[in-house]
């Protein structure tokens, strides 16, 4: 399986979970994709959004910092 297929599969599952307000499952899906394909900025971005949606700001902040450092802005 190509990386993009793996990420897309977990991304689709995570998106479906978000629609159902199942943030824990969405976070799990993004973690699984990120564990296999670490360093994908898009995965990090979506993980941050899920954490923020769960009102887990303190958990999201280190990931946001990493994302902005990677982007160089």
N, C-alpha and C positions, 0 to 999 in steps of 0.2 A: 504494500500500500504506500502510495506517495504521501509525503508530509502534508501537502495541501488537502488530500482526501481525509486524512486523519483529523486534521484541524477542522475541516468543514463538517465532518460527522459530529464531532464534539460541539462545535459551534452551533450546529442546528439543534442538537439536543439541549444545549444551554439556552438558546433562544426560545425554544418551546417551553422550557421550564420557567423562563422569565414571564412569558405570557400568562402562565398559570400562577404567577407570584410564588413559585417554588424556588426561592433564592438559594437555598442550601444545595439543591440539586444542580442549579446553574453554576454555582461556585465549584462544585465537585467536577463538573464537566470541563470547565475552564482549567482547573488544576491538572486534570488528567492530560489534557492537550498540552499544557505548558510543561508538564513533567517530561513529556516525550520530545517536545520541540521547544525547549527553553530559548528565550531570547526573542521570541516573536512579539514585536511591539503591540500588534493588534490584540493578542491574547491578554497581555498585561493591561491594556486599556479597558477591555471588557471586564476583566476581573475587578479592576478598580470601580467600575460602574456598578457591578453587582454588590461589592462591599459597601459602597456609598448608599445604594438602595436599601441595604439592610441596616443602615445607620451605624455602620462599623467604620467610622471615619478614621479612628486611630489605626486600624488594620490596613486601611487603604493608603494612608499617607506615605509609608515607605515605598510602596509600589508606584505611587504617583511621582515621587521623587526620582525613582529609578527611570521611569518613563521619560520624564523631562530631561534627565541627564543623558539618556540615550539619544534623544532628539537634538540635544545640543542647544536648547533654548532655555 
